[in-house]
Amino acid sequence: MSKKIVVAYSGGLDTSYTVMRLAQEGNEVHAVCANTGGFSPEQLRRNEENALKLGAAKYATLDVTQEYYEKSLRFMIFGNVLRNNCYPISVSSERIFQALAIARYANEIGADAIAHGSTGAGNDQIRFDMTFLVMAPGVEIITLTRDEKLTRKEEVDYLNAHGFTADFAKLKYSYNVGIWGTSICGGELLDPEQGLPEEAYLKHATRQDESLLRITFKHGEITAVNDEPFDDRVAAIQRIEEIGASYAIGRDCNVGDTIIGIKGRVGFEAAAPKLIIEAHRLLEKSTLSKWQQYWKDQVANWYGMFLHESQYLEPVMPDIEAMLLSSQRNVTGTAILRLRPYGFETVGIDSVNDLTKSKLGEYGETQTGWTADEAKGFIKVLSTPLRVYYGVHPGER
Protein backbone atom coordinates (compact mmCIF):
# COMPACT_ATOMS: atom_id res chain seq x y z
CA MET A 1 0.00 0.00 0.00
CA SER A 2 1.40 3.36 -1.04
CA LYS A 3 2.24 5.79 1.73
CA LYS A 4 2.82 9.54 1.86
CA ILE A 5 6.34 9.76 3.32
CA VAL A 6 8.39 12.80 4.30
CA VAL A 7 12.13 12.20 4.05
CA ALA A 8 14.46 14.45 6.07
CA TYR A 9 16.73 15.07 3.10
CA SER A 10 20.28 16.43 3.38
CA GLY A 11 21.56 15.41 -0.04
CA GLY A 12 24.01 12.88 1.38
CA LEU A 13 24.25 9.20 0.56
CA ASP A 14 21.91 7.80 3.22
CA THR A 15 19.06 10.22 2.56
CA SER A 16 19.51 9.94 -1.22
CA TYR A 17 19.21 6.17 -0.97
CA THR A 18 16.15 6.55 1.27
CA VAL A 19 14.36 8.83 -1.21
CA MET A 20 15.00 6.55 -4.18
CA ARG A 21 14.22 3.30 -2.39
CA LEU A 22 10.93 4.54 -0.95
CA ALA A 23 9.93 6.11 -4.29
CA GLN A 24 10.81 2.90 -6.17
CA GLU A 25 8.55 1.00 -3.80
CA GLY A 26 5.62 3.12 -4.98
CA ASN A 27 5.35 5.68 -2.17
CA GLU A 28 4.61 9.37 -2.52
CA VAL A 29 7.90 10.80 -1.29
CA HIS A 30 8.33 14.38 -0.11
CA ALA A 31 12.03 15.25 0.22
CA VAL A 32 12.36 18.05 2.76
CA CYS A 33 15.54 19.91 3.65
CA ALA A 34 15.38 21.87 6.92
CA ASN A 35 18.02 24.58 6.72
CA THR A 36 19.37 26.01 9.99
CA GLY A 37 22.01 28.11 8.25
CA GLY A 38 24.37 25.42 6.98
CA PHE A 39 23.30 25.20 3.32
CA SER A 40 24.37 27.61 0.62
CA PRO A 41 21.87 28.65 -2.09
CA GLU A 42 23.79 26.48 -4.57
CA GLN A 43 23.58 23.44 -2.27
CA LEU A 44 19.85 23.93 -1.84
CA ARG A 45 19.37 24.23 -5.61
CA ARG A 46 21.36 21.04 -6.13
CA ASN A 47 19.39 19.29 -3.39
CA GLU A 48 16.11 20.02 -5.14
CA GLU A 49 17.45 18.91 -8.51
CA ASN A 50 18.80 15.62 -7.11
CA ALA A 51 15.74 14.87 -4.99
CA LEU A 52 13.47 15.03 -8.03
CA LYS A 53 15.90 12.86 -10.02
CA LEU A 54 15.81 10.32 -7.22
CA GLY A 55 12.03 10.04 -7.59
CA ALA A 56 10.64 12.45 -5.00
CA ALA A 57 7.15 13.63 -5.85
CA LYS A 58 7.87 16.97 -4.19
CA TYR A 59 10.81 18.83 -2.71
CA ALA A 60 10.75 21.62 -0.11
CA THR A 61 13.33 23.69 1.71
CA LEU A 62 12.30 24.84 5.18
CA ASP A 63 14.38 27.80 6.35
CA VAL A 64 14.34 27.71 10.13
CA THR A 65 17.52 29.74 10.75
CA GLN A 66 15.73 32.63 12.46
CA GLU A 67 13.63 30.24 14.54
CA TYR A 68 16.81 28.42 15.53
CA TYR A 69 18.32 31.70 16.71
CA GLU A 70 15.23 32.92 18.58
CA LYS A 71 14.50 29.61 20.31
CA SER A 72 17.99 28.27 20.94
CA LEU A 73 21.07 30.22 19.87
CA ARG A 74 20.34 33.35 21.86
CA PHE A 75 19.88 31.29 25.01
CA MET A 76 23.18 29.52 24.37
CA ILE A 77 24.77 32.98 24.14
CA PHE A 78 22.99 34.14 27.30
CA GLY A 79 24.31 31.03 29.06
CA ASN A 80 27.81 31.05 27.50
CA VAL A 81 27.12 27.41 26.71
CA LEU A 82 30.12 25.27 25.79
CA ARG A 83 29.90 21.51 26.29
CA ASN A 84 32.81 20.36 28.46
CA ASN A 85 33.87 24.03 28.51
CA CYS A 86 34.99 23.44 24.93
CA TYR A 87 32.43 22.63 22.26
CA PRO A 88 29.71 25.04 21.11
CA ILE A 89 26.64 22.85 20.87
CA SER A 90 26.17 23.21 17.14
CA VAL A 91 25.09 20.05 15.30
CA SER A 92 23.11 18.65 18.22
CA SER A 93 21.02 21.80 18.68
CA GLU A 94 20.55 22.20 14.92
CA ARG A 95 19.22 18.66 14.60
CA ILE A 96 16.45 19.42 17.09
CA PHE A 97 15.17 22.35 15.05
CA GLN A 98 15.49 20.45 11.81
CA ALA A 99 13.43 17.66 13.33
CA LEU A 100 10.81 20.10 14.64
CA ALA A 101 10.44 21.64 11.17
CA ILE A 102 10.18 18.21 9.51
CA ALA A 103 7.53 17.10 12.01
CA ARG A 104 5.45 20.24 11.40
CA TYR A 105 5.65 19.69 7.65
CA ALA A 106 4.62 16.06 7.99
CA ASN A 107 1.59 17.07 10.07
CA GLU A 108 0.61 19.79 7.60
CA ILE A 109 0.51 17.44 4.59
CA GLY A 110 -0.97 14.52 6.52
CA ALA A 111 2.03 12.23 6.05
CA ASP A 112 1.81 8.57 6.98
CA ALA A 113 5.51 8.32 7.79
CA ILE A 114 8.73 10.27 8.30
CA ALA A 115 12.06 8.81 7.18
CA HIS A 116 15.60 9.84 8.03
CA GLY A 117 19.05 8.51 7.25
CA SER A 118 20.54 8.00 10.70
CA THR A 119 22.51 4.90 11.57
CA GLY A 120 22.20 3.04 14.86
CA ALA A 121 25.59 4.19 16.11
CA GLY A 122 25.11 7.89 16.76
CA ASN A 123 23.16 10.59 18.57
CA ASP A 124 21.12 11.89 15.64
CA GLN A 125 18.82 8.85 15.56
CA ILE A 126 17.70 9.80 19.07
CA ARG A 127 17.23 13.48 18.29
CA PHE A 128 15.11 12.76 15.24
CA ASP A 129 13.08 9.87 16.66
CA MET A 130 12.28 11.54 19.99
CA THR A 131 11.17 14.75 18.30
CA PHE A 132 8.99 12.88 15.80
CA LEU A 133 7.44 10.70 18.51
CA VAL A 134 6.38 13.79 20.46
CA MET A 135 5.54 16.24 17.68
CA ALA A 136 4.04 13.82 15.15
CA PRO A 137 2.40 11.11 17.26
CA GLY A 138 1.11 8.16 15.30
CA VAL A 139 3.29 8.90 12.27
CA GLU A 140 5.51 5.95 11.38
CA ILE A 141 9.29 6.46 11.55
CA ILE A 142 11.34 4.79 8.82
CA THR A 143 15.13 4.37 9.02
CA LEU A 144 16.34 2.06 6.26
CA THR A 145 20.05 2.57 6.91
CA ARG A 146 19.68 1.77 10.61
CA ASP A 147 17.15 -1.04 10.39
CA GLU A 148 18.83 -2.92 7.55
CA LYS A 149 22.42 -2.13 8.62
CA LEU A 150 23.17 -0.98 5.10
CA THR A 151 26.74 -0.42 3.97
CA ARG A 152 27.85 2.49 1.82
CA LYS A 153 28.56 0.05 -1.02
CA GLU A 154 25.06 -1.40 -0.89
CA GLU A 155 23.51 2.06 -1.05
CA VAL A 156 25.76 3.28 -3.86
CA ASP A 157 25.18 0.08 -5.87
CA TYR A 158 21.40 0.49 -5.50
CA LEU A 159 21.50 4.11 -6.68
CA ASN A 160 23.71 3.23 -9.65
CA ALA A 161 21.53 0.28 -10.61
CA HIS A 162 18.52 2.59 -10.78
CA GLY A 163 20.21 5.21 -12.92
CA PHE A 164 21.39 7.75 -10.35
CA THR A 165 25.10 8.52 -10.25
CA ALA A 166 26.79 11.04 -7.97
CA ASP A 167 30.08 11.44 -6.17
CA PHE A 168 29.44 9.57 -2.93
CA ALA A 169 33.06 8.54 -2.48
CA LYS A 170 33.98 7.82 1.13
CA LEU A 171 35.94 10.87 2.22
CA LYS A 172 38.60 10.91 4.91
CA TYR A 173 36.61 13.46 6.91
CA SER A 174 32.90 14.12 7.30
CA TYR A 175 31.60 17.61 7.92
CA ASN A 176 28.44 19.15 9.34
CA VAL A 177 28.37 22.85 8.50
CA GLY A 178 26.05 25.22 10.34
CA ILE A 179 25.72 28.79 11.50
CA TRP A 180 27.05 27.81 14.95
CA GLY A 181 30.15 26.01 13.72
CA THR A 182 31.42 23.14 11.60
CA SER A 183 31.99 19.72 13.14
CA ILE A 184 34.66 17.41 11.70
CA CYS A 185 34.70 13.64 12.17
CA GLY A 186 36.95 10.82 10.98
CA GLY A 187 40.57 10.77 9.90
CA GLU A 188 43.13 11.32 12.64
CA LEU A 189 40.37 11.76 15.23
CA LEU A 190 39.95 7.98 15.27
CA ASP A 191 43.40 7.83 16.92
CA PRO A 192 43.20 9.40 20.41
CA GLU A 193 46.87 10.39 20.23
CA GLN A 194 46.41 12.58 17.15
CA GLY A 195 44.82 15.90 16.35
CA LEU A 196 43.61 17.26 13.04
CA PRO A 197 46.11 18.53 10.46
CA GLU A 198 45.70 21.86 8.69
CA GLU A 199 44.16 20.27 5.59
CA ALA A 200 41.28 18.86 7.63
CA TYR A 201 39.83 22.31 8.22
CA LEU A 202 37.58 24.07 5.73
CA LYS A 203 38.64 27.60 6.69
CA HIS A 204 42.24 28.79 6.76
CA ALA A 205 44.02 31.89 8.00
CA THR A 206 44.14 34.62 5.36
CA ARG A 207 45.23 37.38 7.74
CA GLN A 208 48.51 37.64 9.65
CA ASP A 209 47.98 41.02 11.32
CA GLU A 210 46.38 41.79 14.68
CA SER A 211 43.11 43.67 14.98
CA LEU A 212 40.50 44.61 17.54
CA LEU A 213 36.97 43.19 17.37
CA ARG A 214 34.22 45.14 19.12
CA ILE A 215 30.98 43.28 19.80
CA THR A 216 28.13 45.35 21.19
CA PHE A 217 25.31 43.73 23.15
CA LYS A 218 21.96 45.02 24.32
CA HIS A 219 20.30 42.86 26.97
CA GLY A 220 22.65 40.04 25.96
CA GLU A 221 21.91 40.17 22.21
CA ILE A 222 24.34 41.40 19.55
CA THR A 223 23.43 44.80 18.14
CA ALA A 224 26.70 45.89 16.48
CA VAL A 225 29.98 44.48 15.18
CA ASN A 226 32.91 46.91 15.05
CA ASP A 227 30.34 49.66 15.60
CA GLU A 228 28.33 48.60 12.52
CA PRO A 229 24.70 48.19 13.68
CA PHE A 230 22.85 44.93 13.04
CA ASP A 231 19.11 44.50 13.46
CA ASP A 232 19.40 40.94 12.15
CA ARG A 233 21.14 38.85 14.84
CA VAL A 234 21.84 36.02 12.39
CA ALA A 235 23.59 38.44 10.05
CA ALA A 236 25.66 39.70 12.99
CA ILE A 237 26.76 36.15 13.80
CA GLN A 238 27.68 35.59 10.16
CA ARG A 239 29.73 38.80 10.13
CA ILE A 240 31.67 37.75 13.23
CA GLU A 241 32.23 34.32 11.67
CA GLU A 242 33.65 35.97 8.56
CA ILE A 243 36.08 38.06 10.61
CA GLY A 244 37.12 35.25 12.95
CA ALA A 245 37.48 32.65 10.20
CA SER A 246 39.99 34.88 8.40
CA TYR A 247 42.28 34.25 11.39
CA ALA A 248 41.36 30.53 11.61
CA ILE A 249 40.04 31.16 15.13
CA GLY A 250 37.85 28.64 16.96
CA ARG A 251 39.57 25.34 16.17
CA ASP A 252 39.55 22.61 18.79
CA CYS A 253 38.74 18.98 19.49
CA ASN A 254 36.21 17.70 22.02
CA VAL A 255 35.81 14.31 23.67
CA GLY A 256 32.39 13.84 25.20
CA ASP A 257 29.75 11.38 26.31
CA THR A 258 27.18 10.45 23.69
CA ILE A 259 23.52 9.88 24.49
CA ILE A 260 23.91 6.19 23.67
CA GLY A 261 26.64 5.82 26.28
CA ILE A 262 29.91 5.61 24.35
CA LYS A 263 32.57 8.30 24.16
CA GLY A 264 32.72 10.40 21.02
CA ARG A 265 35.50 12.56 19.63
CA VAL A 266 34.85 15.43 17.28
CA GLY A 267 36.91 18.25 15.83
CA PHE A 268 35.37 21.60 15.02
CA GLU A 269 35.98 25.10 13.76
CA ALA A 270 33.65 27.69 15.23
CA ALA A 271 35.00 31.22 15.09
CA ALA A 272 31.72 33.03 15.74
CA PRO A 273 30.59 30.98 18.76
CA LYS A 274 33.99 31.17 20.44
CA LEU A 275 34.33 34.92 19.92
CA ILE A 276 30.74 35.74 20.82
CA ILE A 277 30.65 33.61 23.96
CA GLU A 278 33.95 34.94 25.30
CA ALA A 279 32.94 38.54 24.50
CA HIS A 280 29.59 38.01 26.20
CA ARG A 281 31.20 36.33 29.21
CA LEU A 282 33.65 39.24 29.52
CA LEU A 283 30.81 41.75 29.56
CA GLU A 284 28.87 39.73 32.12
CA LYS A 285 31.84 39.67 34.53
CA SER A 286 31.46 43.43 34.93
CA THR A 287 27.67 43.75 34.73
CA LEU A 288 26.31 40.83 36.77
CA SER A 289 26.50 40.20 40.49
CA LYS A 290 28.51 37.28 41.84
CA TRP A 291 25.40 35.19 42.51
CA GLN A 292 23.78 36.06 39.20
CA GLN A 293 26.83 34.66 37.47
CA TYR A 294 26.97 31.60 39.70
CA TRP A 295 23.35 30.51 39.33
CA LYS A 296 23.21 31.38 35.64
CA ASP A 297 26.21 29.10 35.08
CA GLN A 298 24.44 26.26 36.88
CA VAL A 299 21.24 26.38 34.84
CA ALA A 300 23.12 27.12 31.60
CA ASN A 301 25.13 23.93 32.05
CA TRP A 302 21.87 21.96 32.29
CA TYR A 303 20.44 23.85 29.32
CA GLY A 304 23.39 22.82 27.15
CA MET A 305 23.28 19.23 28.35
CA PHE A 306 19.54 18.94 27.67
CA LEU A 307 20.00 20.39 24.17
CA HIS A 308 22.78 17.94 23.41
CA GLU A 309 20.89 14.95 24.78
CA SER A 310 17.65 15.53 22.87
CA GLN A 311 15.69 16.95 25.81
CA TYR A 312 14.77 20.28 24.22
CA LEU A 313 11.07 19.47 24.64
CA GLU A 314 11.49 18.77 28.38
CA PRO A 315 9.08 21.20 30.13
CA VAL A 316 11.85 22.61 32.33
CA MET A 317 13.58 24.20 29.32
CA PRO A 318 11.29 27.27 29.11
CA ASP A 319 11.83 27.75 32.85
CA ILE A 320 15.60 27.77 32.37
CA GLU A 321 15.21 30.12 29.41
CA ALA A 322 13.15 32.49 31.57
CA MET A 323 16.00 32.76 34.06
CA LEU A 324 18.62 33.19 31.35
CA LEU A 325 16.54 35.93 29.74
CA SER A 326 16.02 37.73 33.06
CA SER A 327 19.75 37.60 33.79
CA GLN A 328 20.47 39.66 30.68
CA ARG A 329 18.58 42.81 31.67
CA ASN A 330 21.83 44.70 32.48
CA VAL A 331 24.15 42.94 30.02
CA THR A 332 24.49 45.93 27.72
CA GLY A 333 27.73 47.36 26.39
CA THR A 334 30.68 46.62 24.13
CA ALA A 335 33.26 43.88 24.65
CA ILE A 336 36.63 44.29 22.96
CA LEU A 337 38.79 41.37 21.78
CA ARG A 338 42.24 41.33 20.16
CA LEU A 339 42.43 38.89 17.24
CA ARG A 340 45.52 37.25 15.80
CA PRO A 341 46.12 34.15 13.64
CA TYR A 342 44.69 31.06 15.36
CA GLY A 343 43.76 32.86 18.57
CA PHE A 344 42.49 35.89 20.45
CA GLU A 345 42.50 37.52 23.86
CA THR A 346 40.06 39.68 25.80
CA VAL A 347 40.89 43.38 26.12
CA GLY A 348 38.12 45.16 28.00
CA ILE A 349 34.55 46.41 28.05
CA ASP A 350 32.64 49.66 27.84
CA SER A 351 29.28 49.66 29.61
CA VAL A 352 27.11 52.08 31.56
CA ASN A 353 26.29 49.08 33.79
CA ASP A 354 29.94 48.35 34.65
CA LEU A 355 29.97 47.44 38.35
CA THR A 356 33.72 47.99 38.60
CA LYS A 357 33.02 51.73 38.44
CA SER A 358 31.58 51.80 41.95
CA LYS A 359 32.23 54.90 44.05
CA LEU A 360 32.70 52.70 47.11
CA GLY A 361 36.16 51.59 46.13
CA GLU A 362 38.69 50.71 43.44
CA TYR A 363 40.16 47.24 43.84
CA GLY A 364 43.68 47.30 45.29
CA GLU A 365 43.78 51.10 45.29
CA THR A 366 41.35 53.10 47.43
CA GLN A 367 38.15 52.61 49.40
CA THR A 368 35.51 55.09 50.50
CA GLY A 369 32.75 52.72 51.61
CA TRP A 370 34.46 51.52 54.82
CA THR A 371 37.23 52.44 57.24
CA ALA A 372 40.39 50.51 58.06
CA ASP A 373 38.96 49.50 61.46
CA GLU A 374 35.75 48.29 59.79
CA ALA A 375 37.81 46.20 57.37
CA LYS A 376 39.73 44.61 60.26
CA GLY A 377 36.49 43.87 62.10
CA PHE A 378 34.93 42.33 59.01
CA ILE A 379 37.95 40.08 58.50
CA LYS A 380 37.91 38.96 62.13
CA VAL A 381 34.21 38.07 62.01
CA LEU A 382 34.70 36.31 58.68
CA SER A 383 37.44 34.16 60.21
CA THR A 384 35.27 33.07 63.17
CA PRO A 385 34.18 29.63 61.80
CA LEU A 386 37.79 28.75 60.98
CA ARG A 387 39.06 29.90 64.35
CA VAL A 388 36.37 27.83 66.04
CA TYR A 389 37.25 24.68 64.06
CA TYR A 390 41.02 24.89 64.49
CA GLY A 391 40.63 25.84 68.13
CA VAL A 392 38.98 22.44 68.63
CA HIS A 393 41.35 20.63 66.21
CA PRO A 394 44.72 22.35 66.66
CA GLY A 395 46.57 19.34 65.29
CA GLU A 396 45.10 19.99 61.80
CA ARG A 397 46.58 23.46 61.53
Number of C-alpha atoms within 10 A of each C-alpha: 5 12 15 19 28 30 28 25 27 21 20 13 19 24 24 28 24 26 31 22 20 23 20 15 11 13 19 21 31 28 32 26 23 26 23 24 19 18 19 10 9 8 13 17 12 12 24 21 12 18 25 17 15 25 21 25 17 14 19 16 15 14 16 18 20 15 13 21 21 13 13 21 24 20 23 24 24 27 30 25 24 20 16 14 10 15 25 29 21 23 20 17 24 28 23 26 24 24 22 21 22 28 25 14 20 24 16 9 12 13 20 18 21 25 25 25 25 22 18 15 11 15 20 23 19 17 27 26 21 17 24 23 14 12 19 23 11 11 18 14 19 20 21 20 20 17 11 9 12 13 12 16 12 11 20 20 14 15 20 11 10 12 9 16 12 12 8 13 10 10 9 10 14 13 16 14 20 18 25 26 24 22 25 22 20 17 16 16 20 13 10 9 7 10 15 19 9 9 8 19 18 14 19 15 14 11 16 12 9 12 12 15 23 23 26 29 22 15 16 26 20 26 21 20 19 13 12 11 12 16 10 12 18 19 13 21 21 16 16 20 24 15 18 27 24 18 23 24 25 23 21 15 18 16 16 16 12 15 16 13 10 10 10 16 17 17 22 25 25 26 28 24 28 24 26 23 19 18 27 28 20 19 28 27 17 19 24 19 12 10 9 16 16 11 14 18 17 11 18 23 19 15 25 25 18 17 23 24 20 23 18 21 15 10 9 13 16 14 11 18 21 12 18 25 16 14 21 20 13 18 26 24 24 27 24 21 22 15 21 20 18 18 15 21 14 16 14 15 23 15 18 13 16 19 14 13 12 12 11 12 14 12 9 6 6 10 14 10 10 10 10 9 9 11 10 11 12 11 11 11 10 11 11 10 10 10 14 10 12 12 12 10 10 9 7 8 7
